Amino acid sequence: MKIALLSIGNELLSGNTINSNAAWIANELTTIGCEIENQITVQDKEESIVSGLDFCLLLKPTYLIITGGLGPTDDDITMAVLLKFLKIESEFDSDYWDQLKKRFNRSGLSITDSNKNQALKPKFGSIIPNPKGSARGLKLITKETTIIALPGVPLEMKSMINEFVKPQIIKLIKTRIYSKTLRTTGIPESSLFDMIKNQDEQNSNSIGYYPSAYGVDIRISNNRKEKLNNFADHLYKILGDNIYGEDKIRIEEVIVKTAIDKKKTIAVAESCTGGLIGNRITNVANSSIVFKGSAVTYSNQSKVDILGIEKICLKEFGAVSKQTAKQMAENVKKLFGTTYGISVTGISGPGGGTKDKPIGLTYIGLAKLNETSVSRFVFGQDREINKLRTSQAALNMLRKTLINE
């Protein structure tokens, strides 16, 4: 089934707001076997919206999903433009207006006349309920395409897609496309491509590579589930423990589950990541079973006072060094009495680099019973990305240790 996406909003084109809605919808619908034919973003202007409608409908998609422009303000013109485009008249829904007034009153808010446009409905077509807000959606059927219009507020849009739109689409899918995403980290996209291509050039699966600061996701699709699963098994043999999970699972979820299963405990000493690793772990439910604490020792003095790092070590080797990372990992393990101690220290940038210690240089330590290992990494020039990549590399070291013990 072919789907077109039309996003409406000046804020999406100005760069003030990232168009996360389109990415979320595309991911949700491709997962159930749809094909996203095109996706465009247009301004909150009648001529722009009409141009977008013409473009999206040109290839006759089964569904056109529109987001944005259904609110109460002057620039929320999606319904008016869409109904005019389709030559459909609107009418006032007095029952819904009464519901809106009661809802506002319960919340202690006063409703204004500007909200009345949210009580309009098409004379021909369907209304899609909005369980999370006041702007209802529209379902309008043309000769070849079903048009769905939804509010742009992500919480509202997602609820309406999941409760009303997706179930309808699933019923209409004739040829199911199965998909699976294998999540990898620690191997560049080009290396993954060469490894997979060289192994099976005649593979009938559709393969996509999606790199990010966290690693590379490999998405496999096929209309035959058996072939999909066979190829996924083949990739597991090739890539081994470089695959940390499937679909939407995060590496920290894998770590918490594995540590719980193996009855292991974790403590973290962070410098350049400023608490990011501890934050990622504690975002996982039940992490308190295995995560015993962290020390964010950003300054040299805090490394000495909190972790007991030797002053001579800092003076001779510096805060960003193999020796300091080793002591940080060992001392945080001892401090919290855990199975493992993880440490990170590095130069995130954009300043602070030297010829011997460039921006992006990072040391990650992992202490366990009677053994400590330290790995050296050189990431890029971007501070925030360096922090993300450092946290991912540290978590990956911990994951590999957990699964191999």
N, C-alpha and C positions, 0 to 999 in steps of 0.2 A: 504494500500500500504506500502510495506516494503522498508526502506531506509537505506543505509550504508554510513558512513562518514569516509573519509580518509584525515587526516591533515598531510601536509608535511612541515618539517622545523626543523633544529637543534635548533633554538632559542626557540621552544616550549618545547623541551625536556631538555634544560639546565636550564629552570626556568626564563630566562631573559624576556620572553614574555608569558603572560597568553593566553591560547587558547580560546579567547572569540568568535572566529568564529564558532566553533563547537556548543557552547551553543546557539548562536543566531540562527544558521540554524535549530538546533533541535527544538527550541521553535517555530520558524516560521512554520515549517512543521508539527509538532504535532498539532498545532492549526488548521490546515486545514484538519486534519484527517489521517495523515501519522503515521507510526510506525517506530521509529528509532531502527534498529535491532542491530547495533553495531557501535562503533566509536573508531578508533585507530589513533595514531600519530606515524610517522616514520621519520627517518633522511633523509637528502638530499643526499642519496646514492642510486645507482641503485639497489643493492641487497635488501636494506630496503624497497624501493618503490615497488619492485616486490613482496616481501614477504607480504606487506600490501595489494596489489591488490589480491593476491591469497587468503588471509584470508577473505577479504571483499566480494569477489565473490563466496566464497564457498557455502554460503546459498542462492545464487541466488536472491539478492534483485532486486526490480523493477528498482531502481535508485541507483547508486553509485556516491556520490558527493565528489570531490577532491578539496582541497584548498591548494594553495602555490606552489612555484617553477616555476612560469611562467614569471618571470622578465628577465632582460637583463644580469645578472651576471653569473659567471661560475657555481655557485651552483644551478642555476635555470634549473634543468634538467627534470622537470616533463613531458613536452611535448615529449622530445626525448625518455624517458623511456617508457612512455605510448604507443606511436606509435610503438616502438619496441616490446613491450609486446603483442600488438594486431596485429603485422605484417602488419602495415599500413605505407606506405611511405609518406613523406612530400614533399611539393613544395613551392617555393618562391612566395609570393604574391606581385608582383611589384606595383600593384595599391595601396595596403595598405601601402607599403613602401613610396610611394609618399605622401600619406596622412600624414604619420608620420613626414616626413621631413617638410612639410608645417606647421604642428601643432607645432613642435619644433621651427621653424623659427618665427612663430607668437609670441611665448613666449620669444623670444630673447635667445634661447638656441641652442647649436650646437649638432647635432645628431651624434653618433659614430657608428662604425661597430658593436659594441656589441648589438645594438638595432635591428640588422637585424634578430636575431632569433625570435623577436616578430612579424615579417612579414611572418613567416612560417605558413603553414596551411596543414592539412591532405588532401591527395588525395581522401580519402573516409571519409566522416563525415561532420559536420557542424561547423561553427565558431559562437561563441556567442559574440556579440558586447560588448564593454566596454565603456559606456558613460562617465566614470570618469577617465579613464587612458589609457595607451597604450597597456597593456597586454590583448589580447583577450582570451576568453574562448573557450573550445572545447565541442562538443557534439558528442559522438561516440557510436554507437549502436551495441551491441553484440547480440547473439542469445537470451539471457535471461535478460540482464541488459542494461540499458541506462547509459553510463558513462558521467558525467559532470565534467569538469576540469575548475576551476576558480582561479584567482589570490588571494593571501592571504591578500592583503591590505583590511581591513574591509570596508572602504567606497566604494571601487570598487566592492568587492564581494557582498555586500548588494544590491547595485543598480542592479547588474546583476541577482541576485536571484529574486528580486521583479519584474523586468521588463520582464525577459525572462524565467526563470526557473519555478517559482511558477505557472504562468498561464498555462504552459504545464502540470504540475503535476495535477493541479486542474481538468483539462479536463479528466484525466485518472482515477480519483478516482471513484470507483464503489460503495463502501460502505462508506458513510461519517461517520466519528467519530466526534461527537460534544464534545466540552470541554468548561469548564468554571473554572476560578480560583477565589477563594474567598480569599481576603487578610485580615489576622488577625494580631493583635498585642496585647501584654500584657498577652497572655496565652501560657504556654509551650507546646511543641509538644506532649509530653506524655499525658498531660491533655486533649488536643484536641482529640487525638486518643481515649481515654477512653470515652469521652463524645459522640463522633460520633458512636463508636462501640456499646456502650450500648443502643443507641437509635434505631439502625437499623442494626442488624447483617446480615440480609438477603438482604441487599441492593445490587442491580444488577449493580450499577455504579462502575467504577474503580476509586479509590481514591489514590492520592499521597500527601505526606506531604513534604514541602520544607522550612526548617527553615533557617533563616539568622539573622543578627543583627537587622533587622527591624521588625521581627515577623515571623509568619509561614504562607506560602501560601498553601491553600488546592486546589488541582487541581482535578476536577471531569470530567470523560469522560464516554460517552455512545453513542451507535449508534442509540439510540432513544431519540430525542430531548425532548420529553414530559417527559420522566423519568428523564432526566438530570435536567430539570427545576423544576420538583416536588421535587427532592432531595435537590436542591439548596435552595428552599423555606423552606424546612424542616430544613436545617442547619441555616438559618437566624433566625428561631424560637428558636433554641437551643442556638446559640451563640450571638444573639442580636447585640448590638452595638460594640462587639469585632471585628466584620467584618467592616472594614473601606472602602472597595471598591472591585472592580472586575478587573480581568485580569491585565493590566499594570498600572493602575492608582496609583499614589503616594499619600500618606497621606496629603502632603502639597497642592496638587491640590484640594483635598476634602475640606480642610480648607479654601483656598482662595475662592472657589466657594460658600461654605456655608456662609462665612462671607459677601461676596458681596450680596448674596440673602437676608440675614438678616440685612444688613446695619450695620455691626459691624466692629470695628477697633482694630488693634493689635499693641503692642509694646513689645520688648523683651530686657531683661537684661541678658547677658551671662557672665559667668566666665569660668568654666571648658571646655565649648564647643568652646570658642574662636571665635564666630561668625557663627558657623555652622547652627544654627537654622535660623538666618536671611538669610543666604545664600540659604538654602533650600526653604524658603518661596519666596524669590525674584527670584528664578529660574522659578517661575510660572508666565505665562503671566497674566497681569492685577492685579498683586499683589499690585501695587502702590495704587490701590483703597482702600485697607484695611490695608496695612502694612505701618505704619507711621514712624517707625524708631527703631533703636536698640542701645544699649550701651554695648560694650564689656569691662567690668570692671574686668580685670584679676587680678590686684593687689589690696591689701587692700586700698591703697591710692586713686586709681581711683574709688573704691566703695564709698569712702567718698567724693571726689571732684566732681564726675559726678552725682552720684545717691543720695548723701546726706545721706549715711548710717551712723548711729550713731557710733562714735568711741567706746563708752562704750559697744555697742552690739558686735562689733568685738573683743574687749578685753575680754569680759566675756564669749561669746559663740563661737567665732571663725568665720572665713569666711565660713566654711562649717558647717552650722547649720540651723535649722528650722527658728530661729529668723532672721538670715541674709537673707535667701531666701524670707521670708515674706516681709521684708522691701524693698528688691530689686524689687519684683513684684509690690508692692504698689507704690513705688517711680517712676519706669519707666512708669507706667500707668499715673501717675500725670504729669510726665515730658513731655510726648507726647500727653496728653489729649485723651487717647483712651478708648475704651470699656473694653479691657482686657490688663493686663500686665502679661507677663510670665517671670519667672526667673529660672536660673539654677546655682547651685554652688556645686562643688564636688571635689573628689580626683581621678583624672584619672589614676594615676600611671605612671611608675612602682614604684616610690618612694613616700614618703610623708605620708604613712599610719601609724596608731598607733593601739593599742589594742582597744581603744574606737572609733577611726575613721579609719576603715580599707580602704585599696585601693578599689575603686569602690563605696564608700559611696557618695551618691548624694541626694541633696534636690531640689525639683522642686516646685516653687510657682506659683499660678495663682490668680491674683487679679481681681475682678470685682466690680460692684457697691455694696458698703457696706459689702463686704465679701471677705476674702482671705483664700485660702486653700493651705497647703503645704504637699507634699507627700515625703516619704523617700524611697530610693532605695539603694540596694547594688548590684552593677554589678560585673564584673570579674576583672582580673588582667591586661588585655591588654588595653593600653591607647587609641588606635584608635577605637577599638570596643566599649569601654566605652563611648567615645564621640558620636559615632553613636547611641548607645542604649539610651543615655541621650537625644539626640535630638529627637529620635522617641517617647520616653516616654512623653517628654514635649509637642510635637505636638499632641500626642494622648489625653493628658489631655485637651488641648485646643479644639480639635475636639469634644470630648464628651460634653464639656460645651456648645459648639456652637449648637450641634444638640438637646440638651435637654432643651434649653431655647427658 
